[in-house]
Structures are given as structure tokens and as C-alpha cells.
Amino acid sequence: MLRALFCGIISIFILFVFSSFHNSYGPSAIKLRTIVIDPGHSPCDPGTHGLTSAEKDVTLDISLKLGEAIKAHFPNTKVVYTRTTDACVNNATNLHDDLHGRAQIANQAKGDLFISIHCNATPHPPGGYYEKRVIGHKKKLVYVGKGAKKHKKWINAPIYESYWVKNTRVGTETYIWKASKQENKNDAINEREESGEDVTDSAAVAEEAFDLSSPEGRMRAVLYEKKYFDNSALFATMVEESFAAAGRQSYGVKQRDKGIQVLQATGMPSVLIETGFLTNKEEEEYLNSDKGQNEVVQNIIDALERYKNQVEGGTSTSGSAQPDTTGK
Ligand SMILES: [Zn+2]
């Protein structure tokens, strides 16, 4: 009896602590005055490539279309691009300056939302590749041993066959900066890093480009956790829900702290959208087509509409506002 009472008090206490912690966060009310669109990669780091296209070009096409669509749908919202041509950001001559330029442009524009557009890749060659498999065994006479002990022996040798493996992986995922203190609260957000894209050489440069251990870096991290994480997670969730509703394979919202430092360096809610896999032949064609690009843009606009309604204090929208990865 006493024990039950004690447990009860403890659980009320835990509930209280949890709810007061919970209340101190949550999406903040903001006005979407300026949206910064960041076409991922550039000649400074072309990104991944498919059979016929490079990521830097596809991201630029989609980004320019997204900017036009935002201007059409939300005439009071200003659109700022980090680049509008096939050139390094701010005509940088190296990746470090290119990445810094993106954060700088976003911060100078005092953006209210930063949307970085990317394309994904599997670690395998675009289109497909050959692999070998064992299809049986045959008796084979071999020599074993050395010198005087050398003798013949029958072994069971495998018979190999090469076969074509199509690069089938398709789908979208949206990344947000991994805020350390939010791990428990937002454990619904997937933290796996399944795709290898961006976690390559350029990730190391990106890491150096933004010194996260500097006083400014630590300040940004605290600010991000307090002010921008929840809005980033909210918008990212809506983007992925929008892709899923349109019939795309959605891998949900993921947190990452490697290769996407630019998200943390922008003082605003920020997301990185992987719009699909260039390593899949059909998805590459889709992402290069007007139809595909317009659909991706429309999916993001639908999410923006919901996000804008919610954060600007308009009518509450339907659907979940919590990060969710059930679309996996
Ligand atoms: Zn990329």
C-alpha cells in the first residue's frame, strides 16, 4: 500500500518534470517573411551523380522552380537563393568558402527558414552493377602440399555466375541538425544514416568549415536547440508526410551532425531535403523531368502551406505535427 503510494508520488513527479520540460519547447510562432533556398552542391563539390546527371544541376533546377512556386503561392514571402547558376557560392574557389557562403547569405538575409535541396545516392554505382554468386560445385583436381609432399587432390570447386543487380533504392528523406539535448524527447526521429550521400570526403571539409567547438559554434548550438530545433523538425515532418501522401517512398525525418553543418550555421529553422536517388535509373529520370521536378516542388509547397499556417498562428492543420517515421 505504502509502496503503491510512493510509486504514485514518484510518477506524478516524473510527469510534472516531463511536462514542464515539454512546455518549455515546442514550435515557436514566427512569420515566414524570408525563405532561403539552397541548391545543394556546386562546381566546388558536384555531389553525387546518376547515369546522366550530376546532383549540383538537378538541385539547381528544382531550387529555381521551388523559388518561383513560393513567389506565386506566398506573394508576401521573400525568396533568397544561395546560388542561381552553375557556379560556386559567392564565386568561391574552394568548398570551405562555398559552404560558408551559404550560411552567410542565409544569415545576412535574416531568413526565417532555410531549405537545402539535395539528391541521394547508394554506395553502389548508378543504374546497377554486376555481382558474382555461386550456382553449384564441380570436382576439380588440384595440387596441394609442397616439395616431396606435393600431391594431387580432388576438391569441390564452386561455379560462379555474374549477374546484374539493379540499383533499386528510391525515396526521400529530410535531415535536420542533431541537437544533443533533444535526443530523448525526439526519439521518434530516425537517427540512422542509411544512405552514404554527403558522408564522404566533402563531409570532412564541411566539418572543418564550421568550427563547432568555437565559442560562436557552441552559442549557435544552444540557440539551435532552444529556438530552431522544433520548427525544423515540424517542417521536416510535414515535407516527408507530403512526399508520402504523393505516393513517394519516404524514409522520414533524420537527425545528423556530419556533412550538414551548414544547417546549424544558419540562425533559423533549417532542413536538408533528399529529393530522391540519382543512383536509381527511373528516379533519376523522374528528378530530371519537368513532371518530377514540379511534383517535388508541389510537395514542398504543400508542406510549406501547413507549416506557415501552424507557425503563423493560423488555423490548426490536420495530420500529425509530431515527427513520425512510420512512412518507412
Ligand atoms: Zn548532396
Residues whose N, C-alpha, C, O or C-beta is under 5 A from the ligand:
A	BS01	ZN	G40 G47 H118 C119 D198
